């Protein structure tokens, strides 16, 4: 059974840092593309970053490029999103998503429909 469980969210001041995690189970992480999305009430889910298979270059939304870093530990079956220099507009529920993939580096952040499995989300609040 495929499962994704996010954790590590919380309250942080503007300019601070936070690392959120997505622990996966029920599949081999190295065979799956992983995406991070976020959502605020009343808005559509927004792609933040994604990582394809094969240690390819990840993708980032313009709004987070240079501040967020996605990484994966295939041994621990965990994907991380390191978030630095956080801004109030980064406040959202953050979700990880997965899809089995056989094309190196393939992943997307412009649509949620690419992914087959989703976690339950973790709240990140950036406020003073």
N, C-alpha and C positions, 0 to 999 in steps of 0.2 A: 504494500500500500504506500503510494507516494504521499509524503508529508513535507511541508515546509513550515518552520516555526521561527518567526522573527522575535528578537529580543534586543534589549539595550536602549530602548527609547527613554525619554525623560525630559526634564526641564533644564534648559541651558541658557546662559546669558548671551546676548549678541556678541559675536567675535569669538565665542567659545567653540569647543570641539566635542564631538560625540562619535562613537563607533557603534553601529548597529550590526547585528548578526542575523543570519538566516541559516538555521540548522536543517539540513535535508536528510531524508531517510526514504528507503524503499526503492532507491535507484542509485546508479553510479554517477556521481556528480560530474565526472570528467566527460560524460557522454551528453550532457545537457547544457543548453544555453540558459543563462540566468539573467533576469532583468530586475531592476529596482524601480518601483513606481511610487508616487505619492498622491494623496488626495485630500482635499479640504472640503468641508460641507458645501454642497451646492455647485461643485465644480467637477469636471470629468477627471478621471485618473490620468496623471501626467507621468510620462517616462522620464527617469532621472539618469539612469546608467544601465549598461548591459555588458555582459562578458560572454563571448562565445567559447567554443571548445578549442583546444590546441594552443593555449597561451597566446592567442591573438590579441591585437590591440583592442582595448575596450572602447565603448562609445559613451559620450556624456552629452546631456542637454547643455545648451549654451548657458543657461542660468546657473549651472553648478560647475562647469568646466574650470579647472584650476583650484577648486575648493574641495571637491569630493573625489574620493578614490575607491574604486571597486577592486576587490581582490577575492581570490578563492583558495581554499585549502582542501584539495581533493581527498587528502588522507582523513581529515576531520569532517569531511562532508559539510563544510560550512562556507558560506559566502559572506563577505563583510562589505560594509559601506562606511568608510572613514569620512567624516564630515567636519571640515575645518572652516574657520571664519564664518560661522553660521549667522544667518540674518533672520529677522522676524518673518520674512516671506518664505522661509524654509519650513515654517510650522505646518505640519500635516501628519496624517497617518501614512507610514511608509510600509509598502508591501514588496515582498520578493515573489518572483514568478519563474517557472521553469518550463522548458520544452526540450524533448529529445531532438538532437540535431546531429547530422553527419557532415556538415559543411564547416570547415575550419573558420572560426571567427564570426560565423553568422549569428546575429542577434539584432533586435530592433528595439527602439524606444518610442516610436511614433504611433504604435497601436498596441492595445492590450490583447488583441485577437490572436497574435502570434503564439501566445503562451497557453499551455494546457493546464498548469497547476499553479495554485496561489496559496500564499500563507494568509494568516488572519490579520496581520498588520501590527505595527507598534507605533505608538504616538510619540512624535517629536515636537516639543514646544520650545520656541526660541523667544524669550521675553526677559526684560529686566525687572 
